[in-house]
Structures are given as structure tokens and as C-alpha cells.
Amino acid sequence: MTDENTQQACTKRTFEVTRGDLPLSCPTKDMRLWDAHPKVFLPIEKTGKAVCPYCEAEFILTDFE
């Protein structure tokens, strides 16, 4: 992917993800990395929600059971 096809990392505050996106990390695979904080894996499986400790982006697991 080129930078034109990716989102700026660490700017959007809420992201909806599915189990197909796991394991979950911030920045995600769809974000460009050159302007991002270090990658951190987020444990979202147990609660259905996770917040990045670096940028405070919130992730919501939409197919949480």
C-alpha cells in the first residue's frame, strides 16, 4: 500500500473492528507507520473494547459475544 491508500496513524478516536481483525494492534495494518507511535497489541477479546495507551484511540469489537 502507498501512503495515498492509508490513513494517518493515531488520529481517529474510535474504530470498529471485527474478530477478523485480530490480533488487534495500534496502529492498525491500514495505517501508515512513519508518523505513528510504537506498535502496541491491544487485548480486546475479553471485554469487546480496548483503548490505546499511547494515543487513546478507542477500539470496539462489533461482533463481540
N, C-alpha and C positions, 0 to 999 in steps of 0.2 A: 504494500500500500504506500501511496505517496502522501505527503502532508496535506494535499488538497482533499483527500478522501477520509481524513481522520479528524477527530475532534481535538480541540485544545485540551490538554490534560488538566485535571483538578480545577475546573471552573464551574461545571454544572453541579447543583447542590443535591438533586435527587435523581436516582437511577433505578429503573425497574429491570430486574434480571430474572432469569428462569433457571431451573436446575441444569439446563443445557449449557449455561454459562459457568458452571462450577468446574474447578475450584475458582473462587472469586478473588480477584486482586484489584487494588487501586494503585496506579492507573490500570484501566482495563486494556484488553488487547486491541480495542478500537481507538485508543487514544495515542497521539504521538508522544514519544517519550523524551525528546530533547528538552522540553520545558516542564518536566514533571518532577515530583518528589520521588524518593526511592520507592520501589515496588513493595507493597505490603499485602499479605494474604489475609482475607477477612473471613472469620468464622460466621457464616450466615445460616448454616443448615439447622441449627437447634431452635433459633428464635424467629427466623424469617426476616430479620433486619440486621443491618450492620452499619457502623459509622467509621469512616477512615480516620485514624488518629492524626494524620498529617493535615489533610485539607477539610476534614469534617463533612465530606460528601456522604449522603445517606443512600444506602442500597436497600431495596425492598425486593424480597423473593416473591414473585407473583403467583407461583404455583406451590406455595408453602402449604403443607397439610397439617 
